[in-house]
Structure formats: structure tokens, C-alpha cells
């Protein structure tokens, strides 16, 4: 088991493989394929969406959960 209490190692800003990240093994999974037309998929999506209606106070909860962060770009000092 990997110790996740420590942050992942820093890099030099270059995108490359991240050896510190651990992903689940999905090799034994079988994809769920149900053939349906586009219209059937849209109808199914609407039915599923109806099961998860937003709560009346959901907007206030979402607003409270936001994290406002100011980003300062480094480099060009022009206004």
C-alpha cells in the first residue's frame, strides 16, 4: 500500500509520466455495451437525470463549497 499522506513529487514543469500516481487495475472489467439509438440514449439520459433532481437549496450549498483562488501569472510585467 502506498503512503498517500505525503504529496506527490515535484517536477520541473514538464509533462511526463507520474510514477507516484497509483491507478486501479481495470484489466478484468468488461465494458457495458447496450446498443441503442441516439434518441433512446437521450430518453434514457433524461430518465436518469430525473432521478437526481437538485435540492431547493443546492445552489446555496454549491456557493458555500466554492474555493475562490487568485492566480498570478509570472513572466510578462506589462499591465
C-alpha positions as CSV (number, residue, x, y, z in Angstrom):
1,X,0.0,0.0,0.0
2,X,1.3,3.4,-0.9
3,X,1.6,6.2,1.7
4,X,-0.7,9.0,0.4
5,X,-0.1,11.3,3.4
6,X,2.9,12.8,1.6
7,X,2.5,15.0,-1.5
8,X,3.5,13.7,-5.0
9,X,7.0,14.5,-6.0
10,X,7.5,17.8,-7.8
11,X,8.6,18.1,-11.4
12,X,10.3,20.8,-13.4
13,X,7.1,21.9,-15.2
14,X,7.3,19.3,-17.9
15,X,4.5,16.9,-18.7
16,X,5.6,13.3,-18.4
17,X,4.6,10.1,-16.7
18,X,3.8,10.4,-13.0
19,X,5.4,7.4,-11.3
20,X,3.9,8.5,-7.9
21,X,0.3,8.1,-9.0
22,X,-1.4,4.7,-8.5
23,X,-4.3,3.8,-10.7
24,X,-6.7,0.9,-10.2
25,X,-6.3,-2.3,-12.3
26,X,-9.2,-2.3,-14.7
27,X,-7.9,-5.2,-16.8
28,X,-10.6,-7.6,-15.5
29,X,-13.5,-5.2,-16.3
30,X,-15.9,-5.9,-19.1
31,X,-17.4,-2.8,-20.8
32,X,-21.1,-2.4,-20.5
33,X,-22.4,-2.2,-24.1
34,X,-26.2,-1.8,-24.7
35,X,-26.9,-1.0,-28.3
36,X,-29.4,1.9,-28.5
37,X,-30.2,4.7,-30.9
38,X,-29.3,8.3,-30.2
39,X,-33.0,9.0,-29.4
40,X,-33.1,6.1,-27.0
41,X,-29.9,7.3,-25.3
42,X,-31.3,10.8,-24.9
43,X,-34.5,9.5,-23.4
44,X,-32.5,7.2,-21.1
45,X,-30.3,10.1,-20.0
46,X,-33.4,12.2,-19.3
47,X,-34.9,9.4,-17.2
48,X,-31.7,9.0,-15.1
49,X,-31.4,12.8,-14.7
50,X,-34.9,13.0,-13.4
51,X,-33.9,10.6,-10.5
52,X,-31.3,13.1,-9.3
53,X,-33.2,16.4,-9.2
54,X,-31.4,19.2,-7.5
55,X,-32.5,20.1,-4.0
56,X,-34.1,23.5,-3.5
57,X,-31.1,24.8,-1.5
58,X,-28.5,23.2,-3.8
59,X,-27.3,26.5,-5.3
60,X,-26.6,27.9,-1.8
61,X,-24.6,24.7,-0.9
62,X,-22.7,24.9,-4.1
63,X,-21.9,28.6,-3.5
64,X,-20.6,27.8,0.0
65,X,-18.4,25.0,-1.3
66,X,-16.6,27.1,-3.9
67,X,-13.0,27.9,-3.4
68,X,-12.0,31.3,-4.7
69,X,-8.3,31.4,-5.6
70,X,-6.4,34.3,-7.2
71,X,-3.8,33.2,-9.8
72,X,-0.9,35.5,-10.6
73,X,0.8,34.8,-13.9
74,X,4.6,35.2,-13.7
75,X,6.7,36.5,-16.6
76,X,5.4,39.4,-18.6
77,X,5.2,42.5,-16.4
78,X,3.2,44.5,-18.8
79,X,-0.2,45.9,-17.5
